[in-house]
């Protein structure tokens, strides 16, 4: 078994040495890809874990399976002042990753040709570990997660993801077909890719495997063929298998990365009018059961993508929906760092001056299923957040200046009414992490 695992790992190394991944041009910058920056900004998972806004300066970030370094570049751009460390089995990929980060001016990033099991040799501990699109290739995912945990700081966070066996089932079948034909006995090259293309093209268009997997245009590229049809070591997992691996590694789930796309209630026509059995049972089931039920009913997510951390290391906090008025009066409001961009501020001011709604979800769409619009007076109230964090009470004071009179009764708006209006706006935006709210006792 050990020899077989070593053989698979060597095949994976050879595949990425021959065709480094991802094949993204060196000069391409992620600076304008706000969704990617949002996910890779460590402020996002740290807030979900502890309801605290952390500084990225001085944080140590590990990019596991860094490939050609594009995700490392995103991590560097999203987390100013952080130290980036990348590892990969592929020597050619590591060379390209070093060159990419240097090209974009990140001269302090470091990269190593190293396996996950050898991570302790670097003698470093990390505030954040990015295990994106790599862990499903490990022969033993439980051992891999344990190794990552061993180099994670006490309050650190791991991003991990695995191919979904339910969503990707058809691709695993097509990989089995090509294994049976010997196309994956060695590192697949142009001959094997061309044979695979010919076989799929020759099938009738209504053959199920072809309808489920074939994309004639995408199949023209070497990268797509190797990362789908001829992907060495590719494997899939279910939610129960992931939770079993987390338990074995003594890690606990913080949140799904794309949490809005795992909402079980979104699968029902009328969320407030569920069948009686479901209405009674759903509130009682665990997070694991909810996620598993979602993937059984609607396996649309290619990746089971999540953040996790040491068990019982998260600091307890009061959910925003349970805050008292005194909590709100002492609270500090932050705009998510990936929204504090000059273009968003310019667009915001334009909407205010033209009295048009402001689409805040235009810049970070990932957590929102529908556009999130702010009326112009609401946008005007929040404008100071584009400069710096603000006490919630200062936003209430600004609201009273912007809306001193009730537009229906023409009576002066009371302090209490202003608080209620501002609280509703902030709670709505905090649900998507467009704003981040800290209680005073937790700040710093």
BAVO-51607 format. One line per 10 residues: number of its first residue (from 1); their letters; for each residue x, z, y of N, C-alpha, C. Coordinates in steps of 0.05 Angstrom, whole numbers. Atoms other than C-alpha are relative to their C-alpha. Layout:
NUM> A> X,Z,Y,X,Z,Y,X,Z,Y ~ ...
END
This chain:
1> XXXXXXXXXX> 17,0,-24,0,0,0,17,0,25 ~ -17,-2,-23,56,18,48,13,-27,5 ~ -12,26,-3,90,-49,35,-20,-20,11 ~ 20,19,-10,25,-86,47,-6,5,30 ~ 4,-6,-28,15,-49,113,23,-11,17 ~ -24,10,-15,86,-66,135,-1,-30,2 ~ 1,29,0,74,-139,116,-20,-9,22 ~ 20,8,-20,11,-142,160,11,5,28 ~ -11,-6,-27,46,-109,219,21,-21,7 ~ -20,20,-5,103,-159,212,-13,-27,7
11> XXXXXXXXXX> 15,25,-6,53,-217,212,-11,1,28 ~ 11,-3,-27,21,-189,275,22,-3,21 ~ -22,2,-19,89,-182,309,9,-29,3 ~ -9,28,-1,108,-254,290,-21,-17,16 ~ 20,15,-14,41,-280,315,2,2,30 ~ -2,-4,-29,50,-249,384,27,-7,11 ~ -26,10,-8,123,-267,386,-1,-31,5 ~ 3,29,-2,105,-340,375,-19,-8,22 ~ 20,6,-21,44,-339,420,-7,26,14 ~ 5,-25,-15,49,-281,469,-28,0,13
21> XXXXXXXXXX> 27,-3,-10,-18,-255,493,-1,22,20 ~ 16,23,-7,-52,-259,541,16,-21,14 ~ -14,23,-13,-31,-328,565,-11,-4,28 ~ 8,0,-28,-43,-314,639,23,-8,17 ~ -22,8,-17,0,-349,691,14,23,14 ~ -16,-21,-12,56,-306,719,-10,7,28 ~ 7,-5,-29,33,-314,791,-28,11,4 ~ 28,-9,-3,-40,-295,778,-1,30,6 ~ 2,-28,-8,-57,-230,813,-29,10,-5 ~ 26,-11,4,-115,-183,795,-12,13,25
31> XXXXXXXXXX> 8,-15,-23,-121,-157,866,-30,-5,8 ~ 28,5,-8,-189,-190,877,-20,3,-23 ~ 18,-5,22,-217,-174,808,-8,29,0 ~ 7,-28,-5,-252,-110,829,-10,14,-25 ~ 10,-12,24,-286,-99,762,23,10,-18 ~ -23,-8,17,-220,-98,724,14,24,13 ~ -14,-21,-14,-188,-53,777,-16,26,-2 ~ 17,-23,2,-248,-6,774,3,14,-27 ~ -3,-12,27,-242,4,699,28,12,-4 ~ -28,-9,5,-166,12,701,9,20,20
41> XXXXXXXXXX> -7,-22,-19,-166,60,760,-6,26,-14 ~ 4,-25,15,-156,128,729,-19,20,14 ~ 20,-17,-15,-200,159,783,-27,-1,-15 ~ 26,3,13,-260,132,744,-4,19,-24 ~ 4,-19,23,-250,169,677,5,29,7 ~ -5,-28,-7,-221,231,709,-25,12,14 ~ 24,-10,-12,-284,238,751,-22,5,-21 ~ 20,-4,22,-329,228,690,6,25,-16 ~ -8,-23,16,-289,281,654,-3,27,15 ~ -2,-26,-14,-282,335,708,-14,1,26
51> XXXXXXXXXX> 13,2,-27,-321,312,770,19,8,22 ~ -21,-4,-20,-256,314,809,12,-27,6 ~ -13,25,-8,-224,257,848,30,6,0 ~ -29,-5,3,-150,254,828,16,-20,17 ~ -19,18,-13,-91,224,865,16,-15,-22 ~ -15,15,20,-56,168,827,31,2,5 ~ -29,-3,-6,12,180,862,13,19,-20 ~ -16,-17,18,62,206,811,-11,2,-28 ~ 11,-1,27,17,198,750,16,-19,-18 ~ -14,16,19,50,170,687,-20,-13,-19
61> XXXXXXXXXX> 20,15,15,10,115,653,14,-17,-21 ~ -11,16,23,25,85,584,-19,-23,-6 ~ 15,23,8,2,15,567,9,-7,-29 ~ -7,5,28,1,10,491,-8,-28,-8 ~ 5,27,6,6,-60,464,-2,-16,25 ~ 1,11,-27,22,-85,534,0,-31,0 ~ 0,29,1,30,-158,511,17,-11,22 ~ -15,14,-21,52,-203,568,-2,15,27 ~ -1,-17,-23,38,-148,618,-22,-3,21 ~ 20,3,-20,-25,-170,653,-16,26,4
71> XXXXXXXXXX> 14,-26,-3,-61,-104,638,18,20,13 ~ -18,-18,-14,1,-67,660,0,-5,30 ~ 1,8,-28,-2,-105,725,-26,11,13 ~ 25,-11,-10,-75,-85,733,2,30,4 ~ -3,-29,-2,-58,-13,720,17,8,24 ~ -17,-5,-23,-3,-16,772,-15,-4,26 ~ 15,6,-24,-48,-48,824,-22,21,5 ~ 23,-19,-2,-106,0,810,8,28,6 ~ -9,-28,-2,-64,63,812,26,2,16 ~ -24,0,-17,-17,62,872,17,25,-4
81> XXXXXXXXXX> -19,-23,3,45,105,862,4,10,-28 ~ -3,-9,28,37,113,787,24,-13,-13 ~ -22,11,16,94,103,738,-12,-14,-24 ~ 11,16,22,77,48,688,21,-3,-22 ~ -17,3,24,107,49,618,-15,-17,-20 ~ 13,18,19,91,-8,570,15,-1,-26 ~ -13,4,26,105,-15,495,-14,-23,-15 ~ 12,21,17,94,-73,447,20,-6,-22 ~ -16,8,23,119,-97,379,15,-26,5 ~ -10,27,-4,133,-167,406,22,0,22
91> XXXXXXXXXX> -22,1,-19,201,-176,439,-6,-20,22 ~ 6,21,-20,178,-240,473,-21,9,20 ~ 20,-10,-18,117,-206,501,11,19,20 ~ -12,-20,-17,158,-149,529,17,-13,22 ~ -16,15,-20,205,-198,564,-18,-11,22 ~ 19,12,-20,146,-232,598,-13,22,16 ~ 12,-22,-15,115,-165,617,19,11,22 ~ -19,-9,-21,179,-142,652,1,-20,23 ~ -2,21,-21,184,-208,689,-25,0,18 ~ 25,1,-15,110,-205,709,-1,23,21
101> XXXXXXXXXX> 2,-23,-19,114,-135,740,21,-3,22 ~ -20,4,-20,179,-152,776,-9,-22,20 ~ 9,22,-17,149,-217,803,-20,11,21 ~ 20,-11,-18,92,-176,834,10,24,15 ~ -12,-21,-17,139,-125,864,-1,28,-11 ~ 0,-27,12,132,-67,815,26,3,-16 ~ -27,-1,12,205,-55,801,5,25,-16 ~ -4,-25,14,197,15,773,-14,1,-27 ~ 13,0,27,154,-5,713,21,-4,-21 ~ -19,2,22,189,0,646,-14,-9,-25
111> XXXXXXXXXX> 12,11,24,177,-35,580,19,3,-23 ~ -16,-5,24,200,-21,509,-11,-15,-23 ~ 8,12,26,198,-59,443,-2,24,-19 ~ 4,-25,14,167,-2,404,-27,0,-13 ~ 25,-3,14,113,14,353,-13,26,10 ~ 15,-24,-8,59,66,367,11,25,-14 ~ -9,-24,15,86,112,313,27,10,10 ~ -26,-8,-11,154,113,349,-2,10,29 ~ 3,-8,-28,125,133,416,14,26,7 ~ -13,-25,-7,152,205,413,30,-4,7
121> XXXXXXXXXX> -29,5,-6,223,175,416,6,-3,30 ~ -4,4,-29,212,160,490,1,27,15 ~ -1,-28,-11,205,236,502,-14,1,28 ~ 16,0,-24,151,225,555,-28,10,-7 ~ 29,-6,3,81,254,564,-15,-15,22 ~ 15,18,-18,26,214,598,-26,12,10 ~ 25,-8,-12,-31,227,645,-23,-18,-9 ~ 21,20,9,-67,165,620,13,-19,-19 ~ -10,19,20,-58,121,559,-21,-22,-2 ~ 18,23,2,-88,51,559,5,-14,-27
131> XXXXXXXXXX> -2,12,27,-99,29,487,-21,-22,-2 ~ 21,21,-3,-137,-35,503,7,-24,-18 ~ -3,23,17,-146,-90,450,25,2,-18 ~ -23,-3,18,-93,-62,403,-5,18,-24 ~ 1,-20,21,-115,-2,362,-14,-10,-25 ~ 13,11,24,-160,-43,316,19,-14,-19 ~ -20,13,17,-97,-76,289,16,20,-17 ~ -15,-20,15,-68,-11,263,-10,4,-28 ~ 9,-5,27,-69,0,188,-15,27,-3 ~ 13,-26,1,-89,73,200,-6,9,28
141> XXXXXXXXXX> 8,-6,-28,-128,85,264,1,30,6 ~ 0,-29,-4,-132,160,253,29,9,6 ~ -28,-7,-5,-56,165,250,8,-10,28 ~ -6,10,-27,-51,121,312,-10,17,22 ~ 12,-18,-20,-98,165,352,14,26,1 ~ -15,-25,0,-60,227,330,26,-3,15 ~ -26,4,-14,5,197,355,-5,-2,30 ~ 6,2,-28,-26,179,422,-6,28,11 ~ 7,-27,-9,-54,250,428,25,17,3 ~ -24,-17,0,15,279,413,17,-4,25
151> XXXXXXXXXX> -16,5,-25,44,247,477,-18,0,25 ~ 19,-2,-23,-18,259,521,2,28,13 ~ -1,-25,-15,-14,312,575,-25,16,-6 ~ 22,-18,7,-60,372,568,-26,-9,12 ~ 25,9,-13,-110,344,618,-2,-31,1 ~ -1,29,-1,-95,271,603,-24,-14,-14 ~ 22,16,10,-142,215,582,10,-25,-14 ~ -6,24,15,-139,159,531,-23,-19,2 ~ 20,21,3,-175,93,536,6,-14,-26 ~ -4,13,26,-185,65,466,-24,-19,-5
161> XXXXXXXXXX> 22,17,8,-226,8,439,6,-13,-27 ~ -1,11,27,-241,-23,371,-20,-23,-2 ~ 20,21,4,-274,-87,350,-24,11,-15 ~ 25,-8,14,-346,-76,329,-4,-17,-25 ~ 4,15,25,-356,-95,256,-27,-13,-1 ~ 27,11,0,-429,-108,270,-2,-25,18 ~ 1,22,-19,-420,-153,331,18,-23,-9 ~ -20,21,6,-359,-190,304,0,-8,-29 ~ 2,4,29,-382,-196,232,5,-29,-7 ~ -3,28,7,-385,-272,233,29,-9,2
171> XXXXXXXXXX> -28,8,-3,-313,-278,258,17,11,-23 ~ -14,-10,23,-289,-233,202,-5,-17,-25 ~ 6,18,22,-325,-279,153,16,-26,1 ~ -15,25,-3,-291,-341,181,29,5,-5 ~ -28,-7,6,-224,-305,177,4,1,-30 ~ -2,-1,30,-238,-292,103,1,-28,-12 ~ 0,27,10,-253,-365,93,29,-12,2 ~ -27,13,-4,-185,-386,122,22,15,-16 ~ -19,-14,18,-149,-331,82,-2,-11,-28 ~ 3,11,26,-179,-359,19,13,-27,-2
181> XXXXXXXXXX> -13,27,-1,-152,-428,39,30,1,5 ~ -29,-3,-4,-83,-400,51,11,-5,28 ~ -9,6,-27,-82,-414,125,11,24,15 ~ -11,-24,-13,-62,-343,141,21,14,-17 ~ -21,-12,17,-10,-331,87,25,6,17 ~ -23,-4,-18,44,-339,140,-11,0,29 ~ 8,1,-28,43,-339,216,-12,-27,6 ~ 13,26,-5,-9,-393,233,12,-15,24 ~ -10,16,-22,18,-450,275,-18,-24,3 ~ 17,22,-8,-7,-517,299,-14,-14,-24
191> XXXXXXXXXX> 11,12,24,-17,-545,228,-25,16,-9 ~ 22,-17,9,-61,-486,207,-23,-1,20 ~ 22,1,-20,-100,-488,272,-15,-26,-2 ~ 13,26,2,-113,-562,265,-18,-3,-25 ~ 15,0,25,-136,-553,193,-26,16,4 ~ 24,-16,-5,-184,-498,215,-20,-15,17 ~ 18,16,-17,-212,-542,270,-14,-22,-16 ~ 11,21,16,-222,-599,221,-22,10,-18 ~ 20,-11,18,-259,-555,172,-25,8,14 ~ 24,-8,-15,-306,-526,224,-15,-24,11
201> XXXXXXXXXX> 13,24,-11,-319,-594,255,-15,-15,-22 ~ 12,15,22,-335,-623,186,-26,13,-10 ~ 25,-13,9,-390,-571,173,-24,-10,15 ~ 24,7,-14,-461,-589,189,-5,21,23 ~ 4,-17,-23,-483,-561,256,-18,24,-5 ~ 19,-22,5,-537,-517,225,11,20,-21 ~ -12,-20,18,-489,-481,177,4,26,16 ~ 2,-26,-14,-497,-408,196,27,8,12 ~ -26,-10,-10,-423,-391,203,9,-17,24 ~ -8,17,-23,-413,-450,250,-17,6,24
211> XXXXXXXXXX> 17,-6,-23,-473,-434,293,7,27,13 ~ -6,-27,-10,-449,-362,299,28,2,13 ~ -28,-4,-10,-375,-374,315,12,-24,14 ~ -15,24,-9,-358,-446,333,-5,-5,30 ~ 1,8,-28,-342,-464,405,20,-22,3 ~ -18,23,0,-314,-534,406,19,-2,23 ~ -17,1,-23,-287,-530,476,22,22,0 ~ -20,-22,1,-254,-462,469,19,-4,-23 ~ -18,3,24,-226,-481,400,22,-20,5 ~ -22,18,-6,-182,-533,434,25,16,8
221> XXXXXXXXXX> -23,-16,-9,-138,-476,459,13,16,-23 ~ -14,-15,20,-85,-444,417,-7,30,0 ~ 5,-28,-3,-100,-375,444,-27,8,-13 ~ 26,-6,11,-174,-377,424,0,-1,-30 ~ -1,3,29,-160,-401,354,15,24,-13 ~ -16,-21,12,-107,-348,341,-14,27,3 ~ 12,-27,-5,-147,-290,371,-28,2,-12 ~ 26,-1,12,-211,-308,334,1,-9,-29 ~ 1,11,27,-205,-353,273,23,8,-17 ~ -24,-4,15,-134,-338,252,15,25,9
231> XXXXXXXXXX> -11,-24,-12,-123,-268,279,10,18,-22 ~ -12,-17,21,-75,-230,234,-7,30,5 ~ 5,-28,-2,-96,-158,220,-25,9,14 ~ 25,-6,-15,-163,-162,256,-19,16,-18 ~ 19,-17,15,-212,-108,234,-22,10,19 ~ 22,-10,-16,-279,-80,257,-8,28,-9 ~ 8,-28,5,-309,-10,261,-28,4,10 ~ 26,-9,-10,-376,24,271,3,26,16 ~ -1,-25,-15,-393,82,316,6,25,-18 ~ -7,-23,17,-393,133,258,30,0,-8
241> XXXXXXXXXX> -28,1,7,-324,109,237,18,8,23 ~ -16,-7,-24,-298,116,309,-2,31,4 ~ 3,-29,-4,-326,187,314,15,15,-22 ~ -16,-13,21,-294,204,247,29,0,7 ~ -28,2,-8,-227,180,273,6,19,23 ~ -4,-18,-22,-235,220,337,1,29,-10 ~ 1,-27,11,-252,283,297,26,6,-15 ~ -25,-4,15,-191,273,252,24,4,19 ~ -21,-2,-20,-147,266,314,-4,23,19 ~ 6,-22,-18,-179,326,348,-3,-9,28
251> XXXXXXXXXX> 6,11,-27,-202,284,407,-30,-1,4 ~ 29,1,-5,-270,283,441,-6,-22,20 ~ 10,21,-17,-309,228,474,-6,10,28 ~ 8,-5,-27,-314,228,549,-24,-17,8 ~ 21,19,-7,-355,165,560,7,-27,-11 ~ -6,28,5,-362,93,540,10,-12,26 ~ -11,12,-24,-323,50,589,-22,-15,15 ~ 23,14,-12,-383,5,602,-25,15,-7 ~ 22,-18,9,-432,62,596,-28,-11,6 ~ 26,10,-6,-489,25,629,-10,-20,-22
261> XXXXXXXXXX> 7,20,20,-487,-26,572,-4,13,-28 ~ 5,-15,25,-498,28,518,-24,18,3 ~ 23,-17,-4,-563,57,544,-22,-8,-19 ~ 19,5,21,-610,62,486,-28,-6,11 ~ 26,3,-12,-672,67,530,-4,-28,12 ~ 2,26,-12,-656,0,562,-10,-21,-21 ~ 9,19,21,-675,-33,495,-30,-1,-3 ~ 29,-2,3,-748,-14,502,-15,-11,24 ~ 16,13,-22,-801,-51,543,-9,21,20 ~ 10,-21,-18,-830,13,572,14,27,-7
271> XXXXXXXXXX> -15,-24,6,-781,71,575,-16,25,2 ~ 17,-23,-4,-835,119,597,-24,1,-19 ~ 22,1,18,-882,98,542,9,-8,-28 ~ -11,5,26,-843,101,477,-20,8,-22 ~ 16,-10,22,-876,107,409,4,30,-4 ~ 0,-30,1,-892,181,397,24,11,-16 ~ -22,-10,16,-841,190,342,27,-1,14 ~ -26,3,-15,-784,163,384,0,18,25 ~ 1,-17,-23,-807,200,446,7,29,-7 ~ -5,-27,8,-802,265,407,29,3,-11
281> XXXXXXXXXX> -25,-3,14,-738,251,368,25,-8,16 ~ -23,9,-15,-692,214,417,14,22,16 ~ -14,-21,-16,-680,274,463,16,19,-17 ~ -13,-20,17,-656,314,403,25,-11,-14 ~ -22,11,15,-605,266,374,26,2,16 ~ -26,-3,-12,-530,270,387,9,-26,14 ~ -12,24,-13,-488,222,430,8,-21,-21 ~ -9,18,21,-459,193,366,-24,-15,-12 ~ 24,13,12,-529,180,337,-13,-20,20 ~ 11,18,-20,-553,148,402,16,-26,1
291> XXXXXXXXXX> -17,24,-1,-494,101,404,-2,-16,-25 ~ 3,14,25,-500,84,331,-26,-14,-2 ~ 26,12,0,-574,70,338,1,-25,18 ~ -2,23,-18,-558,24,397,14,-23,-15 ~ -15,22,12,-506,-16,357,-15,-12,-24 ~ 16,11,22,-554,-23,298,-22,-17,10 ~ 22,15,-11,-611,-47,341,10,-25,16 ~ -8,21,-19,-571,-90,390,31,-2,1 ~ -29,1,0,-498,-104,370,11,-22,17 ~ -9,21,-19,-479,-144,432,28,6,11
301> XXXXXXXXXX> -26,-7,-11,-415,-106,451,22,-6,-20 ~ -22,7,17,-353,-138,421,18,24,-5 ~ -18,-23,2,-313,-76,435,-16,27,1 ~ 8,-28,-3,-330,-3,422,22,12,17 ~ -20,-5,-21,-294,16,486,-6,27,13 ~ 6,-27,-9,-288,89,507,24,14,11 ~ -20,-19,-8,-249,144,541,-2,25,-16 ~ 1,-25,15,-229,206,503,23,18,10 ~ -20,-20,-10,-187,269,514,3,22,-21 ~ -3,-24,17,-162,333,481,-27,15,-1
311> XXXXXXXXXX> 25,-15,3,-220,374,454,0,25,17 ~ 4,-25,-16,-247,429,500,20,3,23 ~ -17,-2,-23,-199,411,556,-14,-8,26 ~ 14,8,-24,-251,384,604,-10,26,14 ~ 9,-22,-15,-268,432,660,-30,-2,3 ~ 29,1,-2,-341,452,661,-8,-5,29 ~ 9,5,-27,-380,427,721,-31,-3,-1 ~ 29,2,-2,-452,425,745,-7,-28,7 ~ 8,27,-6,-483,356,742,-13,-2,28 ~ 10,3,-27,-502,329,810,-30,4,2
321> XXXXXXXXXX> 29,-3,0,-575,328,791,-9,29,0 ~ 6,-29,1,-572,404,784,11,16,23 ~ -12,-14,-23,-537,420,850,-22,14,16 ~ 16,-15,-19,-567,472,896,5,-11,28 ~ -5,8,-27,-573,461,971,27,9,10 ~ -26,-10,-8,-511,504,981,22,-17,-12 ~ -19,18,12,-473,459,933,3,-25,18 ~ 0,24,-17,-493,399,975,13,5,27 ~ -10,-6,-26,-476,433,1040,30,3,1 ~ -30,-3,2,-404,445,1016,13,-24,-13
331> XXXXXXXXXX> -11,22,16,-396,379,980,16,-19,17 ~ -16,21,-13,-346,325,997,-6,-27,-14 ~ 9,26,11,-364,251,988,24,-19,2 ~ -21,21,1,-313,198,967,-12,-27,-6 ~ 5,26,10,-321,124,963,19,-6,-23 ~ -19,7,21,-293,98,898,23,-17,11 ~ -23,14,-12,-222,72,913,-2,-30,-1 ~ 2,29,2,-239,2,889,-20,-13,18 ~ 18,10,-20,-293,-4,941,12,2,28 ~ -12,-3,-26,-248,16,998,19,-23,6
341> XXXXXXXXXX> -15,25,-6,-226,-55,1012,-10,-12,26 ~ 6,10,-27,-224,-91,1078,-24,-19,0 ~ 22,20,2,-271,-147,1055,-27,14,-2 ~ 25,-15,3,-325,-97,1034,-8,13,26 ~ 6,-13,-26,-319,-60,1100,-10,-21,21 ~ 8,21,-19,-324,-125,1140,-29,-9,-6 ~ 27,8,8,-386,-146,1100,-20,21,7 ~ 17,-23,-7,-416,-77,1110,-7,-1,29 ~ 5,0,-29,-408,-81,1185,-18,-24,8 ~ 17,24,-6,-438,-151,1186,-29,5,-7
351> XXXXXXXXXX> 27,-7,8,-499,-126,1148,-13,20,20 ~ 10,-20,-19,-506,-67,1196,-9,-14,26 ~ 5,12,-25,-502,-110,1258,-23,-21,-1 ~ 22,19,4,-550,-163,1230,-25,12,-12 ~ 23,-15,12,-596,-109,1201,-10,-13,-26 ~ 7,11,26,-593,-140,1132,10,19,-22 ~ -9,-17,22,-587,-104,1065,28,-6,-9 ~ -28,3,9,-517,-92,1038,1,2,-30 ~ -2,0,29,-503,-110,965,26,13,-8 ~ -24,-15,7,-454,-56,945,10,-7,-28
361> XXXXXXXXXX> -7,7,27,-454,-80,872,14,-27,-1 ~ -13,26,-1,-425,-147,894,30,3,-6 ~ -29,-4,2,-354,-117,892,7,12,-27 ~ -4,-11,27,-360,-76,828,-27,-2,-14 ~ 26,5,14,-415,-104,783,-1,13,-27 ~ -1,-9,28,-392,-74,718,-20,21,-8 ~ 19,-21,9,-433,-10,717,-29,-6,6 ~ 27,5,-9,-495,-41,748,-13,-23,-15 ~ 14,21,14,-546,-81,709,-16,-18,19 ~ 14,15,-21,-582,-104,772,14,5,26
371> XXXXXXXXXX> -14,-4,-26,-557,-113,843,-10,26,13 ~ 6,-25,-14,-554,-48,884,2,-5,30 ~ 0,6,-29,-575,-60,956,-4,26,16 ~ 4,-22,-19,-570,-11,1014,-12,-12,25 ~ 12,8,-26,-615,-18,1075,21,4,21 ~ -21,0,-21,-575,-30,1139,4,28,12 ~ -4,-27,-12,-588,41,1166,14,18,-20 ~ -14,-16,20,-564,71,1100,30,-8,0 ~ -27,10,-2,-502,27,1103,15,11,24 ~ -11,-11,-24,-490,51,1174,7,29,-3
381> XXXXXXXXXX> -6,-28,5,-494,123,1151,25,4,-16 ~ -22,-3,19,-442,111,1097,26,-12,11 ~ -23,14,-11,-394,71,1141,26,17,1 ~ -24,-16,-2,-345,129,1153,15,3,-27 ~ -14,-3,27,-330,132,1077,20,-22,-4 ~ -20,21,3,-292,67,1084,27,7,14 ~ -25,-10,-13,-241,105,1127,12,23,-16 ~ -10,-24,14,-236,171,1089,-24,15,-12 ~ 21,-17,10,-276,222,1048,-13,16,22 ~ 14,-15,-20,-329,260,1087,-16,23,-12
391> XXXXXXXXXX> 19,-20,10,-367,325,1080,-28,-11,0 ~ 27,10,2,-438,311,1058,-16,7,25 ~ 15,-8,-23,-464,350,1118,6,-18,24 ~ -6,18,-22,-428,302,1166,-17,-26,-3 ~ 17,24,5,-467,244,1134,-29,6,8 ~ 27,-8,-8,-532,283,1146,-2,-1,30 ~ 0,0,-29,-513,292,1219,-1,-29,10 ~ 0,28,-8,-499,217,1224,-28,-12,-5 ~ 27,10,7,-566,202,1190,-20,8,22 ~ 18,-10,-20,-602,244,1242,3,-16,27
401> XXXXXXXXXX> -4,15,-24,-570,204,1298,-10,-29,-3 ~ 9,27,6,-587,138,1264,-31,-2,-2 ~ 29,-1,5,-658,158,1245,-12,25,11 ~ 9,-25,-12,-679,212,1294,-30,4,-2 ~ 29,-2,1,-753,196,1288,-11,-11,-26 ~ 15,11,23,-800,186,1230,-14,-25,9 ~ 12,25,-10,-820,112,1237,-30,-2,-3 ~ 29,1,3,-891,127,1215,-14,19,20 ~ 13,-20,-17,-908,191,1253,12,2,27 ~ -15,-1,-25,-856,183,1308,7,29,8
411> XXXXXXXXXX> -9,-27,-4,-842,257,1300,30,3,-6 ~ -29,-3,6,-769,282,1300,4,6,-29 ~ -7,-5,28,-737,281,1231,13,28,-2 ~ -11,-27,3,-722,352,1208,26,-1,-16 ~ -25,-2,15,-655,374,1180,-5,-1,-30 ~ 6,0,28,-687,386,1113,-7,-28,-10 ~ 8,27,8,-718,317,1110,25,-19,-1 ~ -24,17,0,-651,285,1129,17,6,-25 ~ -15,-7,24,-617,324,1073,-12,-14,-25 ~ 13,12,23,-668,299,1023,6,-30,-2
421> XXXXXXXXXX> -5,29,-1,-658,227,1045,29,-6,-9 ~ -28,5,6,-582,230,1042,6,7,-29 ~ -5,-8,27,-582,267,976,-10,-22,-20 ~ 10,21,17,-625,213,944,18,-25,0 ~ -18,23,-2,-579,158,969,25,6,-16 ~ -25,-7,13,-517,194,944,-3,3,-30 ~ 5,-3,29,-547,211,876,-3,-28,-13 ~ 4,27,10,-567,138,867,27,-14,-3 ~ -26,14,1,-497,113,883,20,14,-19 ~ -18,-14,18,-462,168,843,-6,-7,-29
431> XXXXXXXXXX> 7,7,28,-499,146,780,16,-25,-9 ~ -16,24,6,-458,81,785,30,5,7 ~ -27,-7,-9,-395,118,810,9,-17,23 ~ -8,13,-25,-397,78,875,9,22,20 ~ -11,-23,-14,-390,146,908,5,22,-20 ~ -8,-22,17,-357,207,878,-4,26,16 ~ 8,-25,-15,-382,277,896,14,24,-12 ~ -14,-24,9,-340,340,893,-12,24,13 ~ 8,-26,-12,-366,410,902,24,14,11 ~ -23,-11,-15,-322,450,949,18,18,-18
441> XXXX> -15,-19,17,-302,501,895,18,-15,-19 ~ -15,16,19,-273,444,853,20,-18,14 ~ -18,18,-14,-236,406,908,28,11,-1 ~ -29,-8,1,-160,407,901,8,9,-27
END
